[in-house]
């Protein structure tokens, strides 16, 4: 049996906060945004778009590198677009995707001390 020692930490804990924290509503919104990134295919798609000439890629150029069908790739791109990471423009029958400037910064700034 393991004996647990209980100590009074009330006098030494509770370091004061030095900046604002997330509200419950902001945490829900951010969780939705982070869930969009929490998929290997979506991370690869973002990486491919970011590495593409001119910082944008046609959906037709994203299918083969990830090895998925066009409808599946389109679904992942829709999730990334709705989460605010990609912008979509239509040219003829094809959709082109580009990173939204600063979109990834929103996530990283949450964890940077000011």
PyMOL commands that set and color helices and strands:
alter all, ss='L'
color gray80, all
select helices_A, chain A and resi 24-37+40-51+53-55+59-61+63-66+70-82+103-109
alter helices_A, ss='H'
color red, helices_A
select strands_A, chain A and resi 56-58+86-91+94-99
alter strands_A, ss='S'
color yellow, strands_A
deselect
rebuild
show_as cartoon
